[in-house]
């Protein structure tokens, strides 16, 4: 999906907690569900693995999700490859693999780029844009942690907390 075909979810400029999860690969741990409770919106950055995961997350809060490279089953065909949203006045660009970022987020007015794929939690600024990888919440890969992230937005200021689900 191109940026011109994107979906937009718009919320007024307010306080909001956004749960961020990726790389469940068909396994939604109860610890992830507990960590995301209280979120006002949940973003899934791909490699979902099972549509039931989205249904469980939707029972917590509205969900915006994109397709990951392993989401090739027919149920995932309707998911976009990338998504641009505005939540609580913050512009968010969601894709699965940050290496496939084909736009200049700063020039596009993006505040936060969220990607999964690597299974490695990440929080860094690049050219004034926050880049976030929540890590993987599904099956462990190598010795990487099992994590999700919470983005707390207040008056367009973003704070991020990674939560280790097995700690």
QUIHUKA-V198731 format. One record per residue. N is the residue number from 1. RES is the residue in one letter. PHI is phi in whole degrees, -180 to 180 (none if undefined). OMEGA is omega in whole degrees, 0 to 359 (NA if undefined). Layout:
n-><N	N>
res-><RES	RES>
phi-><PHI	PHI>
omega-><OMEGA	OMEGA>
//
This chain:
n-><1	2	3	4	5	6	7	8	9	10	11	12	13	14	15	16	17	18	19	20	21	22	23	24	25	26	27	28	29	30	31	32	33	34	35	36	37	38	39	40	41	42	43	44	45	46	47	48	49	50	51	52	53	54	55	56	57	58	59	60	61	62	63	64	65	66	67	68	69	70	71	72	73	74	75	76	77	78	79	80	81	82	83	84	85	86	87	88	89	90	91	92	93	94	95	96	97	98	99	100	101	102	103	104	105	106	107	108	109	110	111	112	113	114	115	116	117	118	119	120	121	122	123	124	125	126	127	128	129	130	131	132	133	134	135	136	137	138	139	140	141	142	143	144	145	146	147	148	149	150	151	152	153	154	155	156	157	158	159	160	161	162	163	164	165	166	167>
res-><X	X	X	X	X	X	X	X	X	X	X	X	X	X	X	X	X	X	X	X	X	X	X	X	X	X	X	X	X	X	X	X	X	X	X	X	X	X	X	X	X	X	X	X	X	X	X	X	X	X	X	X	X	X	X	X	X	X	X	X	X	X	X	X	X	X	X	X	X	X	X	X	X	X	X	X	X	X	X	X	X	X	X	X	X	X	X	X	X	X	X	X	X	X	X	X	X	X	X	X	X	X	X	X	X	X	X	X	X	X	X	X	X	X	X	X	X	X	X	X	X	X	X	X	X	X	X	X	X	X	X	X	X	X	X	X	X	X	X	X	X	X	X	X	X	X	X	X	X	X	X	X	X	X	X	X	X	X	X	X	X	X	X	X	X	X	X>
phi-><none	-87	-60	-71	-99	-64	-95	-130	-113	-114	-128	-66	-67	-156	-85	-161	-109	-114	-82	-127	-138	-154	51	-77	48	86	-123	-106	-69	-59	-64	-69	-60	-61	-65	-88	-59	94	-70	-87	-156	-123	-112	-112	-92	94	56	-71	91	-161	-64	-61	-60	-66	-64	-65	-65	-66	-74	-90	-164	-57	-122	-118	-137	-123	-84	-97	-64	-97	-89	-110	-74	-55	-61	-89	-60	-83	-81	-75	-79	-151	-151	-116	-132	-125	-128	53	81	-109	-86	-122	-117	-112	-146	-84	-116	-59	-65	-99	-65	-107	-124	-95	-60	-63	-70	-87	79	-81	-91	-137	-107	-118	-144	-110	74	-79	69	-105	-59	-147	-149	-153	-100	-130	51	82	-110	-76	-111	-128	-120	-73	84	-101	-107	-95	-68	-67	-118	56	-112	-72	-70	-105	-141	-131	-134	-118	-104	-105	-113	-141	51	68	-92	-111	-120	-123	-127	-85	-118	-79	-76	-112	-85>
omega-><179	180	180	181	187	171	178	172	185	177	177	179	185	175	183	171	182	175	182	183	178	170	175	177	176	181	174	182	176	178	178	178	179	182	184	178	182	176	175	179	178	175	175	185	168	192	181	174	183	182	178	178	179	179	179	180	180	175	178	185	173	184	168	185	175	181	174	183	178	179	185	177	182	182	184	185	181	179	178	175	180	185	174	183	168	179	179	178	181	179	185	175	185	174	185	185	183	179	179	178	187	178	171	187	179	180	179	180	180	176	185	171	179	178	175	172	186	184	183	176	182	173	181	175	173	179	176	180	178	176	184	167	182	187	182	180	183	181	181	176	184	179	182	179	175	190	165	178	171	175	177	182	176	183	177	175	185	171	182	175	171	180	177	186	183	182	NA>
//
